[in-house]
Structure formats: structure tokens, C-alpha cells
Amino acid sequence: MMLAVSCKKEDLTDTVQPKIESTTASAGADSSAWKSFSTWNAIEREKFNVYYTSVNDANLTASTVEDGLVLVYMKNNANGAVTRLPLEEKIGADTYYWYYQVAEGNILISCDVNGTAKDFNEKNSFRYEITTKDALTNLEQKGVSKTDLMKMTYNELVSTKNAKN
């Protein structure tokens, strides 16, 4: 099994794998629906806890994982703010480190909670964007690099991918 890491703090293993339906955003790119997870696994440590969940998606092929791009976004359902993972979030005295890992057919979304919190903020939704190698090549020919895509906000990314295809 091939594993390509999009971003991570520390390695974890996964056990729960809910499926998110994908919707096609443009040729060579898939976009998931916003999804909140009710099932998170927990690893409890002395000074922090790790929470994680997995998403299955057949569009995450070995080729896409190795040569494409997968970006994960988190939306705060209370205020609508959308941010790209990885993300460090401070809530009171606690710090939440959000990150993800990508493997063929799977995305592992994780949150390390440092501080006194015994639980993490479940008031978030997640969405991911899959861009294939061919779609990346097409975008690069039109002046948008993989690095450019990785720096964009969610709205900028979707607009760019739709406009360039």
C-alpha cells in the first residue's frame, strides 16, 4: 500500500472509515460535500489527546495520491469561517492542531488537543478537493502551479480550478 502524506504532526493509525460522497467540480478534480463527523476515535495521552476519523473515497487513486493534490478544508459551523488544514487553533488555554494524511482510497483527519480540554471542537465540517495529475498539468500550463493551489483559500481554489478547465 502506498502512503503519501499531505501534512501531519505525528503518525497515527486509523480504524473508522465513513464514506463521503464526491461531486465533480471540474474535469480531473473532485470536490466532496461538507461533512461533519459524529464518530471520532480517541488516543488519550497524559498531556494531550488525539482525535481522528477516516474518509473513504474511490477517487483517491494511487496515481492521484502520488502525483496529484488533495487539500482538506475545515469550516467552523458557528461562524462559517473556512480554513485549510493543517491548522493550529487556540480556544481559551487549549490548542488544537488539525492535520490530515492521504493514502489510496482514504483521508485520515486528525486533531491533537493540547491543554485541559477533555474533548475537541466537533462543531466543524470538512471538505476536500482532489486534483489529478492531468488537471495539475493543465493548470500549470495556464500559469497556476501546485504551490499556488496550496496557498489559496478554499474559494480561490474552487474559482481557479473551475475557471482554468
Buried (B, 14 or more C-beta within 10 A) or exposed (E): EEEBEBBBBEEBEBEEBEEBEBEEBBEBBBBBEBBEBEEBBEEEEEEBBBBBBBBEBEBBBEEBBEBBBBBBBBBBBEEEEBBBBBBEBEEEEBBBBBBBBBBBBBBBBBBBBBBEBEEBBEEBBBBBBBBBBBBBEBBBEEEBEBEBBEEBEBEEBBEBBEEBB
